[in-house]
Amino acid sequence: MEYLIFAVVMAAILLLLIVRSWADYRKSQKKFIQKLYSDYGILPPKEYKPGQFANISHYFQCHQSGFSIDDITWNDLNMDEVFRKINHTWSAAGEEYLYYVLRMPCMDEKELSHREEMIRFFREHPDERVACQCVFNQLGGTGKFSIYDYLDYLDQLGTRSNRSHYLALVLLLAAIGVIFVNLPVGFLLLVCILIYNNITYFRIKSEIDPYITSFAYIFRLLDAAKGIKLQGVNVFRTEMDELKKSAGAMGSFKRGSLLIMSGGRMSGSGNPLDMLLDFFRMGFHLDLMKFNQMLSQVRKHLDEVDAMITTLGKIEAMIAIGAYRESLEIYCTPEFHQELSIHARKLYHPLLSAPVTNDIGTDRSVLITGSNASGKSTFLKTVAINSILAQTIHTVLAEHYEGAMFRIVSSMSLKDDVQGGESYYMAEIKSIKRILDLLSPEDSFPVLCFVDEVLRGTNTVERIAASTQILRSMASKNCMCFAATHDIELTHLLEDDYHNYHFAETIEANDISFSYRIMEGRAGTRNAIKLLGIMGYDERIIKEAESMAEDFLTSGAWHRLDGGRAE
């Protein structure tokens, strides 16, 4: 009788813990849903650990085809930080697909129109958006690695058999049977077999644990596919049909496995039922046996798994883009045409807290002059980033933007490679060569390139000569180039090929101010030497430098100075 009372009490405690856990879960879900409504457009808290962007990029690496934003351009424009600003996702599928979108400028207006349709739908229908976001939150992440890391290495597991697990299970059942005949002997056999099963369980589990994580994610993909299909939204009917087809092919993968490979177990929620099932798994190896069956299924249906990740990722990425738009004070959708030109009004940089807007309208390449810190490089990056956003998230940070569809590339923020033994100049000419290699007249899509201080790593005479020819080549029929330079000579040598623009500064009462406004024409002021005076340089240095500069502008040649006077 005492044993029965004890069993009832323990069962009641377990039931209470389960009910309490469920109530806490429901409460947290309700709070999460309220936050999705109230904080729309506010970037969700995310911690990016070292190396995480390498994992986020794996979907892109596995699906890269045709033209993409290369690593040099991506790093020049600090696109990791731009991605952070846009990343309003809750799942690994959405996060990796959004990264892929930003690395793959779209050349298909029909696809961009479909993205726009999805983005607008979720902005205009908060209930459907929140319902989908809850699904993606349940889908969640994959831990330290991308799902594609696991899928790529499935072959390393080799062929796996369940024979040893079946034998251990038969022996376990036999020991239980012996208990009814001889309690001491049966109990001893049961304990020995359980100890053996536990030891072998952890040895085998350590080998397959990362893949169990990936299989649990596939379970959640199937649940997410079902959750999205239940929304019945016509605007992504094509995507729902793809989910139905892919999830249907994976039916046997999930059948009979939910309790063994539950999503709650892999999420680390601490659910008492999952903890109880853990002991069951260790004793009977049911999850290990099911793993071998699932391994076979995943190997057969890798394309379907990839299709589910792609489709679910695309839907969530469109939700994230809509949330990003909500965070912006000014934005527009781009207009595309066949002419080689860019026209933008009140264009601004996405990473600046108080950006200055600028207008630009040109059907030719652009050469920009001006002093350091005047805004040249920032303007180049502003145009480059927004041209990428136009063809990826169909969103431009401006009042108006129209232009051609471009292949976008840059050479702006190069560094010496000390360990590789490569000088800055070598790195620069290799970077510029890759741009010139893109200039194929046969390609139907023109190149839009951005170059900051071309060939700054070499001497003045050769720099101006080589820069003139390189920039002239970049201003070809199939390319539009935006370049910044300190060399005023280039503005004269290239005036038939480039529109001249400049940035200026104002120096008053030993203070300098920048308007950061782009203006037509070449720079007409020389304030670099005056800046030395503002910074407290010796007056003699300032006067002699100004004298040398004036002498050069008058004579066109440099002369040695003796006592402050040209010889």
Backbone torsions as a table, in degrees:
resi	resn	phi	psi	omega
1	MET	NA	-40.4	179.9
2	GLU	-62.4	-38.9	179.2
3	TYR	-64.0	-39.0	179.3
4	LEU	-64.8	-43.3	178.2
5	ILE	-62.4	-42.4	-179.9
6	PHE	-61.6	-43.1	-179.4
7	ALA	-64.5	-40.6	179.2
8	VAL	-64.2	-43.7	179.1
9	VAL	-61.7	-45.1	-179.7
10	MET	-63.6	-40.0	178.5
11	ALA	-64.7	-39.0	178.8
12	ALA	-65.3	-42.0	178.6
13	ILE	-62.5	-44.6	179.4
14	LEU	-62.0	-43.3	178.6
15	LEU	-62.1	-40.6	178.6
16	LEU	-62.4	-42.2	178.9
17	LEU	-63.8	-39.9	179.7
18	ILE	-65.5	-44.5	179.7
19	VAL	-63.2	-42.7	179.7
20	ARG	-63.5	-43.1	179.2
21	SER	-62.2	-41.9	179.4
22	TRP	-65.5	-40.2	179.2
23	ALA	-64.8	-42.1	178.1
24	ASP	-63.0	-39.8	179.6
25	TYR	-63.4	-45.2	179.6
26	ARG	-63.1	-38.9	179.3
27	LYS	-64.9	-44.0	180.0
28	SER	-66.6	-36.4	177.6
29	GLN	-64.5	-42.0	179.3
30	LYS	-62.9	-41.2	178.7
31	LYS	-65.7	-40.3	179.5
32	PHE	-63.0	-43.3	180.0
33	ILE	-63.5	-42.3	177.3
34	GLN	-60.7	-37.5	-179.9
35	LYS	-69.1	-34.8	178.0
36	LEU	-63.3	-37.0	177.6
37	TYR	-72.2	-47.1	-171.9
38	SER	-77.9	-29.9	-173.8
39	ASP	-105.5	23.2	179.1
40	TYR	-61.6	125.8	-177.6
41	GLY	95.8	-8.7	176.0
42	ILE	-96.2	127.6	-175.3
43	LEU	-62.2	124.4	178.1
44	PRO	-66.4	148.2	-179.4
45	PRO	-64.9	126.9	179.3
46	LYS	-138.3	137.5	176.0
47	GLU	-108.7	121.2	179.3
48	TYR	-100.6	109.0	-178.4
49	LYS	-81.9	159.9	178.5
50	PRO	-55.6	133.3	179.7
51	GLY	84.1	-3.1	-176.1
52	GLN	-68.5	-33.3	179.3
53	PHE	-66.1	-28.1	175.2
54	ALA	-64.2	-38.4	177.4
55	ASN	-70.5	-42.5	-179.3
56	ILE	-60.7	-28.5	-175.7
57	SER	-80.9	-4.0	-170.7
58	HIS	-68.9	-34.1	175.2
59	TYR	-61.4	-45.0	178.0
60	PHE	-58.5	-44.7	-178.4
61	GLN	-63.4	-34.5	-178.9
62	CYS	-80.3	-16.0	-174.9
63	HIS	-123.5	10.9	-178.1
64	GLN	-67.7	125.5	176.7
65	SER	-153.7	143.4	-177.4
66	GLY	71.5	-155.6	-177.1
67	PHE	-75.4	139.1	176.1
68	SER	-142.6	163.2	175.9
69	ILE	-73.3	115.4	-175.3
70	ASP	-77.2	171.9	-173.4
71	ASP	-63.0	-38.1	-178.9
72	ILE	-63.2	-48.1	179.7
73	THR	-64.0	-44.5	179.8
74	TRP	-56.3	-44.8	-179.1
75	ASN	-75.5	-36.4	176.2
76	ASP	-53.9	-42.3	-172.2
77	LEU	-94.1	3.9	179.7
78	ASN	54.7	47.1	-174.1
79	MET	-71.9	-19.3	172.9
80	ASP	-59.1	-41.9	-179.7
81	GLU	-71.3	-35.1	175.7
82	VAL	-63.2	-43.0	177.4
83	PHE	-58.4	-42.7	178.6
84	ARG	-56.7	-41.5	-178.9
85	LYS	-63.8	-33.9	-175.3
86	ILE	-89.7	-17.7	-170.1
87	ASN	-75.8	79.5	175.3
88	HIS	-98.3	39.7	-177.1
89	THR	-99.6	162.7	178.7
90	TRP	-119.4	-10.2	-177.8
91	SER	-122.3	158.7	177.2
92	ALA	-66.1	-36.2	179.4
93	ALA	-61.8	-45.5	179.4
94	GLY	-66.6	-41.6	-178.8
95	GLU	-62.8	-47.6	-177.7
96	GLU	-69.8	-35.0	178.8
97	TYR	-70.6	-38.1	177.9
98	LEU	-61.8	-41.8	176.4
99	TYR	-61.1	-44.2	178.2
100	TYR	-58.1	-44.0	-179.9
101	VAL	-57.8	-44.2	-177.6
102	LEU	-69.5	-24.7	179.9
103	ARG	-89.6	-9.3	-174.6
104	MET	-124.5	82.4	177.3
105	PRO	-53.9	131.6	-176.3
106	CYS	-87.2	133.1	178.9
107	MET	-105.6	9.4	-175.5
108	ASP	-113.7	109.0	-178.3
109	GLU	-63.5	-30.2	179.0
110	LYS	-65.1	-42.5	178.0
111	GLU	-66.1	-41.4	178.3
112	LEU	-64.0	-36.6	177.5
113	SER	-65.5	-37.4	178.0
114	HIS	-67.0	-41.5	176.1
115	ARG	-59.1	-43.7	-179.2
116	GLU	-62.0	-39.9	179.2
117	GLU	-61.1	-43.1	179.8
118	MET	-68.9	-43.3	179.7
119	ILE	-58.2	-48.1	-177.5
120	ARG	-66.9	-37.7	-180.0
121	PHE	-58.7	-47.7	-176.8
122	PHE	-69.4	-29.1	175.9
123	ARG	-70.9	-33.0	-175.8
124	GLU	-92.2	-9.2	-178.1
125	HIS	-129.3	80.5	-175.2
126	PRO	-61.6	-33.9	-178.6
127	ASP	-65.0	-45.7	178.2
128	GLU	-66.0	-38.0	178.3
129	ARG	-61.3	-49.0	-177.9
130	VAL	-63.9	-40.1	178.3
131	ALA	-59.9	-43.1	178.6
132	CYS	-68.7	-39.3	179.1
133	GLN	-63.3	-35.0	175.9
134	CYS	-63.8	-39.2	177.1
135	VAL	-62.5	-44.3	-178.3
136	PHE	-70.9	-31.9	175.5
137	ASN	-64.2	-39.2	176.3
138	GLN	-67.2	-34.4	176.6
139	LEU	-62.6	-46.9	172.3
140	GLY	64.6	-157.6	-175.9
141	GLY	-104.7	-172.6	-178.6
142	THR	-118.7	16.4	179.9
143	GLY	85.3	-139.9	-172.6
144	LYS	-77.5	-17.7	-173.4
145	PHE	-125.1	161.8	174.9
146	SER	-76.3	151.6	175.5
147	ILE	-58.1	-28.9	-178.6
148	TYR	-74.1	-22.3	172.4
149	ASP	-61.9	-45.1	-178.7
150	TYR	-69.2	-44.8	-177.7
151	LEU	-64.4	-34.6	-178.7
152	ASP	-67.9	-24.8	-174.5
153	TYR	-109.4	17.2	179.0
154	LEU	-60.8	-35.1	-177.7
155	ASP	-63.9	-22.8	179.8
156	GLN	-67.6	-18.1	179.5
157	LEU	-76.4	-16.7	179.1
158	GLY	67.2	-167.0	178.0
159	THR	-85.9	129.1	-176.0
160	ARG	-119.2	141.4	-177.1
161	SER	-118.3	151.2	178.3
162	ASN	-99.1	6.0	-174.2
163	ARG	-59.7	-43.3	-179.4
164	SER	-66.2	-34.1	178.2
165	HIS	-69.8	-39.2	177.7
166	TYR	-64.1	-40.2	179.3
167	LEU	-63.1	-44.7	179.3
168	ALA	-63.7	-36.0	179.5
169	LEU	-68.1	-40.1	177.1
170	VAL	-63.1	-43.3	178.9
171	LEU	-64.4	-37.1	179.3
172	LEU	-64.6	-44.0	178.1
173	LEU	-66.3	-35.8	177.6
174	ALA	-65.0	-40.5	179.2
175	ALA	-63.3	-40.2	177.3
176	ILE	-62.4	-38.3	177.2
177	GLY	-65.5	-37.8	179.7
178	VAL	-64.6	-31.0	179.9
179	ILE	-55.8	-37.8	-178.5
180	PHE	-73.2	-18.5	178.6
181	VAL	-96.4	-47.1	-178.7
182	ASN	-140.8	100.0	-173.0
183	LEU	-57.8	-51.5	-178.3
184	PRO	-59.9	-46.8	-178.0
185	VAL	-66.4	-45.0	180.0
186	GLY	-62.6	-42.3	179.6
187	PHE	-64.2	-41.2	179.1
188	LEU	-63.5	-43.7	177.7
189	LEU	-61.7	-42.2	-179.9
190	LEU	-61.3	-44.8	179.9
191	VAL	-63.2	-44.3	-178.6
192	CYS	-62.6	-43.6	-179.3
193	ILE	-67.0	-39.7	178.0
194	LEU	-63.6	-41.0	177.4
195	ILE	-62.3	-44.0	178.5
196	TYR	-61.6	-45.3	-179.4
197	ASN	-62.5	-38.6	178.8
198	ASN	-66.4	-42.2	-179.4
199	ILE	-64.5	-48.7	-179.6
200	THR	-68.3	-30.5	179.7
201	TYR	-59.8	-50.1	-176.3
202	PHE	-70.7	-29.9	177.3
203	ARG	-67.0	-47.9	-179.1
204	ILE	-70.6	-40.3	-177.5
205	LYS	-61.9	-34.7	179.2
206	SER	-64.3	-29.0	179.0
207	GLU	-74.7	-36.9	-172.0
208	ILE	-105.9	-1.3	-174.1
209	ASP	-54.5	-45.7	178.9
210	PRO	-59.7	-33.5	-179.0
211	TYR	-77.9	-29.7	172.4
212	ILE	-61.2	-40.0	176.1
213	THR	-59.1	-43.7	-178.9
214	SER	-69.1	-36.7	178.8
215	PHE	-68.4	-36.7	175.2
216	ALA	-62.0	-35.3	177.9
217	TYR	-68.0	-36.2	177.4
218	ILE	-65.6	-37.8	173.8
219	PHE	-57.1	-45.4	-178.5
220	ARG	-69.5	-30.6	173.4
221	LEU	-61.0	-43.1	179.2
222	LEU	-65.1	-40.8	176.9
223	ASP	-65.2	-40.4	179.7
224	ALA	-66.0	-40.0	177.5
225	ALA	-59.5	-42.0	178.0
226	LYS	-65.5	-42.7	-179.9
227	GLY	-63.3	-39.7	178.8
228	ILE	-69.6	-40.2	179.6
229	LYS	-62.6	-32.7	-179.8
230	LEU	-66.2	-21.0	-179.6
231	GLN	-71.4	-27.9	175.4
232	GLY	59.2	37.9	-177.2
233	VAL	-85.0	122.3	-175.8
234	ASN	-69.4	-25.9	-173.9
235	VAL	-65.2	-25.5	172.8
236	PHE	-122.4	48.4	177.8
237	ARG	-60.6	-40.2	178.8
238	THR	-60.4	-42.9	179.6
239	GLU	-65.6	-38.3	179.8
240	MET	-67.6	-36.7	176.2
241	ASP	-63.6	-38.7	178.1
242	GLU	-65.9	-40.9	177.4
243	LEU	-62.7	-42.4	-179.8
244	LYS	-61.3	-43.9	-179.3
245	LYS	-65.8	-46.7	-176.8
246	SER	-69.5	-45.2	-179.6
247	ALA	-65.6	-35.8	178.8
248	GLY	-62.2	-37.3	179.7
249	ALA	-69.2	-17.7	-177.9
250	MET	-101.4	16.0	-175.0
251	GLY	-58.3	-44.1	-177.7
252	SER	-70.3	-20.1	177.5
253	PHE	-63.4	-39.6	-174.5
254	LYS	-92.6	-23.4	-172.3
255	ARG	-59.0	124.0	176.1
256	GLY	77.6	11.7	-173.8
257	SER	-120.1	-3.6	-171.0
258	LEU	-60.4	-43.2	-179.0
259	LEU	-70.7	-26.3	-176.9
260	ILE	-84.2	-40.8	-178.0
261	MET	-117.3	53.4	-174.7
262	SER	-68.1	148.0	177.1
263	GLY	-63.4	-33.2	179.3
264	GLY	-63.5	-36.3	178.3
265	ARG	-61.6	-43.9	-177.0
266	MET	-77.7	-17.7	180.0
267	SER	-84.0	-9.7	179.7
268	GLY	67.6	35.4	-175.3
269	SER	-76.1	-18.2	-178.7
270	GLY	78.9	19.0	178.4
271	ASN	-59.5	126.1	-177.7
272	PRO	-57.0	-35.8	179.7
273	LEU	-64.3	-39.6	178.0
274	ASP	-66.6	-37.8	178.3
275	MET	-64.9	-38.5	177.2
276	LEU	-64.7	-41.1	179.2
277	LEU	-65.8	-28.2	177.5
278	ASP	-58.9	-43.5	178.4
279	PHE	-64.5	-37.9	178.3
280	PHE	-63.2	-42.4	179.6
281	ARG	-63.4	-44.1	-178.8
282	MET	-61.6	-37.3	-177.2
283	GLY	-77.8	-34.8	-171.3
284	PHE	-111.9	-7.8	176.5
285	HIS	59.8	24.6	-176.8
286	LEU	-65.0	-34.9	179.8
287	ASP	-70.9	-32.0	178.0
288	LEU	-68.6	-39.5	178.3
289	MET	-66.9	-43.1	179.5
290	LYS	-66.2	-33.7	178.1
291	PHE	-57.5	-45.5	-179.0
292	ASN	-62.6	-37.1	176.5
293	GLN	-67.0	-42.8	-178.9
294	MET	-67.5	-35.0	178.5
295	LEU	-58.0	-42.9	178.3
296	SER	-63.7	-40.4	-179.6
297	GLN	-66.7	-42.4	-179.3
298	VAL	-64.8	-40.9	179.1
299	ARG	-61.1	-31.8	179.1
300	LYS	-78.1	-25.6	-170.2
301	HIS	-124.6	38.0	178.2
302	LEU	-61.6	-36.4	179.8
303	ASP	-64.5	-38.9	179.5
304	GLU	-68.8	-39.4	176.6
305	VAL	-61.4	-45.0	179.5
306	ASP	-62.3	-39.5	-179.6
307	ALA	-65.3	-38.4	177.7
308	MET	-66.2	-43.1	178.1
309	ILE	-60.9	-44.6	-178.9
310	THR	-62.3	-48.4	-175.1
311	THR	-69.1	-46.2	178.8
312	LEU	-65.9	-40.2	178.3
313	GLY	-62.0	-39.3	179.9
314	LYS	-64.6	-44.8	-179.0
315	ILE	-61.2	-46.0	-178.6
316	GLU	-69.6	-34.9	178.0
317	ALA	-60.3	-38.1	178.6
318	MET	-67.2	-36.1	174.6
319	ILE	-62.8	-43.1	-179.1
320	ALA	-63.4	-39.2	179.0
321	ILE	-64.3	-40.5	176.9
322	GLY	-62.2	-40.4	177.8
323	ALA	-64.8	-38.3	177.6
324	TYR	-63.5	-42.4	176.9
325	ARG	-58.9	-37.7	-179.4
326	GLU	-62.4	-26.5	-178.3
327	SER	-82.6	-8.9	-174.8
328	LEU	-96.1	140.7	174.6
329	GLU	-78.3	-38.3	-179.7
330	ILE	-132.2	131.2	171.0
331	TYR	-159.6	164.6	175.6
332	CYS	-146.1	164.9	171.1
333	THR	-94.9	142.7	-173.8
334	PRO	-76.6	155.7	171.4
335	GLU	-115.5	131.2	-176.9
336	PHE	-111.5	145.1	175.7
337	HIS	-144.8	176.9	-175.2
338	GLN	-85.9	-16.8	-176.9
339	GLU	-71.0	145.5	178.1
340	LEU	-81.0	85.4	-177.3
341	SER	-160.4	164.1	172.7
342	ILE	-136.4	132.4	175.3
343	HIS	-133.8	120.9	-179.0
344	ALA	-139.7	145.3	179.2
345	ARG	-124.2	130.5	-179.5
346	LYS	55.1	50.3	178.5
347	LEU	-78.4	139.0	179.6
348	TYR	-144.1	163.6	-174.8
349	HIS	-85.6	134.0	-174.7
350	PRO	-73.5	-16.6	-174.7
351	LEU	-100.1	-3.0	-178.9
352	LEU	-92.2	135.8	-177.9
353	SER	-72.9	-31.6	178.2
354	ALA	-134.4	70.0	-173.7
355	PRO	-73.0	148.9	171.6
356	VAL	-92.7	129.5	180.0
357	THR	-85.0	151.4	178.7
358	ASN	-139.2	151.7	175.0
359	ASP	-103.3	146.9	173.9
360	ILE	-148.3	136.0	176.6
361	GLY	-146.3	114.4	-175.9
362	THR	-154.7	146.4	172.5
363	ASP	-116.1	13.9	175.7
364	ARG	-132.0	170.6	174.8
365	SER	-65.5	160.5	-172.6
366	VAL	-126.4	131.7	175.3
367	LEU	-116.4	124.8	-174.1
368	ILE	-115.3	130.3	176.4
369	THR	-119.0	167.8	-178.8
370	GLY	147.0	165.7	-176.1
371	SER	-77.6	172.1	176.1
372	ASN	-60.3	144.9	176.4
373	ALA	68.3	10.6	-178.4
374	SER	-83.9	-16.7	176.6
375	GLY	122.9	4.5	-176.5
376	LYS	-61.3	-54.3	-176.0
377	SER	-64.2	-41.4	179.8
378	THR	-62.3	-38.7	179.1
379	PHE	-66.0	-43.6	177.4
380	LEU	-56.7	-45.9	-179.1
381	LYS	-66.7	-34.9	178.3
382	THR	-61.0	-47.9	179.5
383	VAL	-65.7	-43.0	-177.1
384	ALA	-63.5	-49.3	-178.3
385	ILE	-62.1	-44.5	-178.0
386	ASN	-68.8	-31.4	175.6
387	SER	-67.3	-33.1	174.8
388	ILE	-69.9	-46.2	-179.6
389	LEU	-61.5	-34.3	179.7
390	ALA	-59.7	-40.4	-174.8
391	GLN	-97.1	6.5	179.7
392	THR	-121.6	-66.4	-179.1
393	ILE	-96.1	6.6	176.8
394	HIS	53.8	39.0	-177.2
395	THR	-141.9	129.8	179.0
396	VAL	-123.8	137.1	179.1
397	LEU	-83.7	81.0	-177.2
398	ALA	-168.5	167.8	172.9
399	GLU	-77.3	-32.6	-179.5
400	HIS	-153.6	141.0	176.8
401	TYR	-147.9	131.0	171.6
402	GLU	-145.5	147.5	-178.6
403	GLY	179.0	-177.3	177.7
404	ALA	-80.7	168.6	170.3
405	MET	-88.0	126.7	-170.9
406	PHE	-120.0	158.4	160.2
407	ARG	-95.1	118.4	-167.5
408	ILE	-105.2	132.3	-177.0
409	VAL	-152.0	152.3	-177.7
410	SER	-142.7	163.3	171.1
411	SER	-144.9	96.2	-168.8
412	MET	-135.8	-40.2	-169.8
413	SER	-124.5	53.5	-176.9
414	LEU	-79.7	159.9	179.9
415	LYS	-137.8	158.9	171.6
416	ASP	-62.8	143.6	172.7
417	ASP	-104.6	88.2	-174.8
418	VAL	-64.0	-47.1	-177.6
419	GLN	-66.2	-36.9	-179.8
420	GLY	-82.8	-6.0	178.5
421	GLY	72.5	25.8	-177.4
422	GLU	-109.3	127.0	-179.8
423	SER	-73.6	167.3	177.1
424	TYR	-60.5	-42.2	-177.4
425	TYR	-61.9	-42.7	179.4
426	MET	-63.8	-42.4	178.7
427	ALA	-62.5	-37.0	-176.8
428	GLU	-70.1	-45.4	-177.1
429	ILE	-70.1	-29.6	174.4
430	LYS	-68.0	-40.8	-179.8
431	SER	-63.8	-43.6	179.9
432	ILE	-68.9	-34.9	179.6
433	LYS	-61.2	-38.3	-178.6
434	ARG	-65.9	-28.9	175.5
435	ILE	-70.2	-46.9	-179.4
436	LEU	-61.1	-32.9	179.7
437	ASP	-67.7	-20.3	179.2
438	LEU	-79.7	-16.4	-171.1
439	LEU	-79.6	69.4	178.2
440	SER	-97.6	119.7	-179.2
441	PRO	-61.2	-23.2	-177.5
442	GLU	-74.7	-23.8	-177.6
443	ASP	-70.0	134.9	-175.2
444	SER	-75.7	-16.8	-179.2
445	PHE	-108.5	125.9	-177.6
446	PRO	-71.7	165.1	177.3
447	VAL	-96.4	137.4	170.3
448	LEU	-116.3	111.5	-174.4
449	CYS	-120.0	155.0	-176.4
450	PHE	-133.4	123.6	-177.1
451	VAL	-130.1	125.8	179.9
452	ASP	-108.2	115.0	179.2
453	GLU	55.6	67.6	-178.2
454	VAL	-58.4	132.3	177.4
455	LEU	56.2	38.7	178.9
456	ARG	-66.0	-14.3	-175.6
457	GLY	-84.9	11.9	-179.6
458	THR	-135.3	-179.7	-173.4
459	ASN	-72.3	163.3	-170.6
460	THR	-61.8	-48.4	-175.5
461	VAL	-61.1	-51.6	-178.5
462	GLU	-69.8	-33.3	179.3
463	ARG	-61.7	-48.0	-177.3
464	ILE	-66.8	-41.1	180.0
465	ALA	-63.9	-50.3	-177.6
466	ALA	-70.0	-39.6	-179.7
467	SER	-61.0	-39.5	179.8
468	THR	-58.6	-47.2	-177.5
469	GLN	-71.4	-38.0	179.1
470	ILE	-65.4	-48.8	-178.6
471	LEU	-66.5	-32.3	176.4
472	ARG	-65.6	-39.4	177.2
473	SER	-65.4	-35.7	-179.4
474	MET	-72.2	-19.6	178.4
475	ALA	-91.8	38.0	-178.0
476	SER	-78.9	-179.4	-178.4
477	LYS	-65.6	-25.1	-175.9
478	ASN	-106.4	20.9	-176.1
479	CYS	-151.4	142.4	170.0
480	MET	-120.9	127.0	-175.7
481	CYS	-115.5	134.1	169.7
482	PHE	-110.5	117.2	-176.9
483	ALA	-129.2	145.5	175.3
484	ALA	-116.3	142.0	-178.7
485	THR	-152.0	155.6	170.3
486	HIS	-95.5	-10.6	-175.1
487	ASP	-84.3	100.4	-179.8
488	ILE	-60.7	-28.8	-179.8
489	GLU	-55.5	-34.9	-178.1
490	LEU	-65.6	-30.6	-179.2
491	THR	-65.4	-27.7	177.5
492	HIS	-85.4	-42.4	-177.5
493	LEU	-67.1	-27.3	-174.5
494	LEU	-113.1	16.8	-173.5
495	GLU	-68.2	-16.9	175.8
496	ASP	-82.3	-15.6	-175.2
497	ASP	-111.6	-22.4	-173.2
498	TYR	-128.5	143.4	165.7
499	HIS	-78.6	134.7	178.9
500	ASN	-93.3	129.9	174.2
501	TYR	-132.7	161.9	179.0
502	HIS	-152.0	163.4	170.1
503	PHE	-116.7	145.4	-177.1
504	ALA	-129.8	164.8	177.2
505	GLU	-131.6	164.7	178.7
506	THR	-122.7	131.4	177.4
507	ILE	-115.1	118.9	179.0
508	GLU	-139.9	132.5	175.5
509	ALA	51.0	50.6	178.5
510	ASN	55.5	36.6	176.1
511	ASP	-139.2	148.0	-178.6
512	ILE	-119.4	140.7	176.6
513	SER	-136.9	148.0	-179.0
514	PHE	-119.3	137.5	176.7
515	SER	-88.2	-24.0	-177.0
516	TYR	59.0	24.2	177.8
517	ARG	-101.6	130.7	178.6
518	ILE	-79.1	139.7	-177.7
519	MET	-131.5	150.2	179.9
520	GLU	-71.9	153.5	178.1
521	GLY	93.1	169.9	178.8
522	ARG	-82.5	158.1	179.2
523	ALA	-61.9	134.6	-178.0
524	GLY	-114.2	2.5	-178.9
525	THR	-116.0	154.4	176.6
526	ARG	-126.7	100.1	-175.6
527	ASN	-115.5	2.8	-177.0
528	ALA	-62.1	-41.6	-178.8
529	ILE	-70.5	-37.8	177.8
530	LYS	-62.0	-32.8	178.0
531	LEU	-62.6	-30.8	177.0
532	LEU	-62.1	-39.7	178.7
533	GLY	-65.0	-42.0	178.4
534	ILE	-60.4	-34.0	-178.8
535	MET	-83.9	2.8	172.9
536	GLY	92.1	19.7	178.2
537	TYR	-69.3	157.9	-179.9
538	ASP	-59.0	138.3	-176.5
539	GLU	-61.3	-34.4	-179.9
540	ARG	-63.5	-40.9	178.6
541	ILE	-61.1	-43.3	-177.6
542	ILE	-63.0	-49.2	-176.5
543	LYS	-63.6	-43.3	-178.1
544	GLU	-69.0	-35.5	177.5
545	ALA	-65.5	-42.2	179.1
546	GLU	-65.8	-36.8	179.6
547	SER	-65.6	-42.2	178.5
548	MET	-63.7	-41.8	-178.8
549	ALA	-64.1	-44.6	179.5
550	GLU	-63.0	-39.7	180.0
551	ASP	-63.4	-41.4	-180.0
552	PHE	-65.7	-43.1	-179.3
553	LEU	-64.1	-29.8	-179.3
554	THR	-80.3	-44.9	-172.6
555	SER	-97.2	-21.7	-176.9
556	GLY	78.6	11.5	179.7
557	ALA	-143.7	154.1	177.5
558	TRP	-90.1	138.8	177.3
559	HIS	-126.7	148.4	173.5
560	ARG	-67.6	149.9	178.1
561	LEU	-108.5	141.1	176.0
562	ASP	-125.3	109.0	-179.6
563	GLY	65.8	30.2	176.9
564	GLY	88.8	1.8	-179.8
565	ARG	-120.5	140.3	179.6
566	ALA	-68.3	139.0	178.1
567	GLU	-79.3	NA	NA
